Amino acid sequence: MATISLISLNDRLNSLSSTYEHEAVSKAVKEVKKDILLKLRDVKASLVESGSLGGNTKVDSDLKEENSRLREENEKLRYRVTHLVKMLEEEEGKVRELTA
Protein backbone atom coordinates (compact mmCIF):
# COMPACT_ATOMS: atom_id res chain seq x y z
CA MET A 1 0.00 0.00 0.00
CA ALA A 2 2.94 2.31 0.61
CA THR A 3 4.04 1.85 -3.00
CA ILE A 4 0.56 2.80 -4.28
CA SER A 5 0.53 6.03 -2.29
CA LEU A 6 4.13 6.71 -3.37
CA ILE A 7 3.16 6.19 -7.02
CA SER A 8 0.08 8.35 -6.52
CA LEU A 9 2.13 11.10 -4.93
CA ASN A 10 4.69 10.84 -7.72
CA ASP A 11 1.92 11.16 -10.34
CA ARG A 12 0.46 14.17 -8.56
CA LEU A 13 3.88 15.78 -8.35
CA ASN A 14 4.47 15.23 -12.07
CA SER A 15 1.02 16.61 -12.86
CA LEU A 16 1.61 19.72 -10.77
CA SER A 17 5.04 20.33 -12.26
CA SER A 18 3.73 19.93 -15.82
CA THR A 19 0.88 22.33 -15.00
CA TYR A 20 3.37 24.83 -13.64
CA GLU A 21 5.57 24.41 -16.71
CA HIS A 22 2.54 24.80 -18.97
CA GLU A 23 1.54 28.02 -17.23
CA ALA A 24 5.08 29.36 -17.49
CA VAL A 25 5.28 28.47 -21.18
CA SER A 26 1.82 29.89 -21.75
CA LYS A 27 2.83 33.19 -20.16
CA ALA A 28 5.98 33.31 -22.27
CA VAL A 29 3.99 32.60 -25.44
CA LYS A 30 1.50 35.32 -24.55
CA GLU A 31 4.34 37.81 -24.08
CA VAL A 32 5.86 36.90 -27.44
CA LYS A 33 2.47 37.19 -29.14
CA LYS A 34 1.93 40.56 -27.50
CA ASP A 35 5.33 41.80 -28.71
CA ILE A 36 4.65 40.59 -32.24
CA LEU A 37 1.22 42.23 -32.25
CA LEU A 38 2.68 45.55 -31.13
CA LYS A 39 5.37 45.36 -33.81
CA LEU A 40 2.76 44.56 -36.48
CA ARG A 41 0.66 47.51 -35.37
CA ASP A 42 3.70 49.77 -35.69
CA VAL A 43 4.44 48.42 -39.17
CA LYS A 44 0.82 48.92 -40.23
CA ALA A 45 0.79 52.47 -38.88
CA SER A 46 3.98 53.34 -40.75
CA LEU A 47 2.58 51.84 -43.97
CA VAL A 48 -0.62 53.85 -43.60
CA GLU A 49 1.35 57.04 -43.01
CA SER A 50 3.59 56.47 -46.00
CA GLY A 51 0.66 55.64 -48.26
CA SER A 52 2.05 52.22 -49.09
CA LEU A 53 -0.94 50.48 -47.59
CA GLY A 54 -4.06 50.43 -49.69
CA GLY A 55 -2.60 49.69 -53.07
CA ASN A 56 -2.40 51.85 -56.13
CA THR A 57 -3.27 55.50 -55.56
CA LYS A 58 -4.27 55.93 -59.23
CA VAL A 59 -6.80 53.15 -58.88
CA ASP A 60 -8.05 54.73 -55.66
CA SER A 61 -8.47 58.13 -57.30
CA ASP A 62 -10.21 56.55 -60.30
CA LEU A 63 -12.61 54.75 -58.00
CA LYS A 64 -13.31 57.93 -56.03
CA GLU A 65 -13.98 59.80 -59.26
CA GLU A 66 -16.33 57.08 -60.49
CA ASN A 67 -18.08 57.01 -57.13
CA SER A 68 -18.60 60.77 -57.25
CA ARG A 69 -19.95 60.58 -60.80
CA LEU A 70 -22.35 57.78 -59.84
CA ARG A 71 -23.60 59.75 -56.82
CA GLU A 72 -24.40 62.75 -59.04
CA GLU A 73 -26.18 60.54 -61.55
CA ASN A 74 -28.12 58.85 -58.75
CA GLU A 75 -29.23 62.24 -57.37
CA LYS A 76 -30.47 63.33 -60.81
CA LEU A 77 -32.37 60.09 -61.31
CA ARG A 78 -33.96 60.35 -57.86
CA TYR A 79 -35.10 63.89 -58.69
CA ARG A 80 -36.61 62.71 -61.97
CA VAL A 81 -38.41 59.81 -60.30
CA THR A 82 -39.77 62.10 -57.59
CA HIS A 83 -40.96 64.58 -60.22
CA LEU A 84 -42.59 61.84 -62.32
CA VAL A 85 -44.36 60.36 -59.30
CA LYS A 86 -45.67 63.80 -58.38
CA MET A 87 -46.96 64.35 -61.91
CA LEU A 88 -48.62 60.92 -61.97
CA GLU A 89 -50.34 61.60 -58.67
CA GLU A 90 -51.63 64.93 -60.01
CA GLU A 91 -52.95 63.24 -63.17
CA GLU A 92 -54.60 60.48 -61.11
CA GLY A 93 -56.26 63.18 -59.01
CA LYS A 94 -57.59 64.86 -62.16
CA VAL A 95 -58.91 61.52 -63.47
CA ARG A 96 -60.65 60.86 -60.15
CA GLU A 97 -62.29 64.29 -60.26
CA LEU A 98 -63.55 63.67 -63.77
CA THR A 99 -64.94 60.21 -62.96
CA ALA A 100 -66.48 61.24 -59.65
Salt bridges, closest charged atoms under 4 A:
ASP62 OD2 - LYS58 NZ 3.29
GLU73 OE1 - ARG69 NH1 3.89
GLU91 OE2 - LYS94 NZ 3.62
GLU92 OE1 - ARG96 NH2 3.89
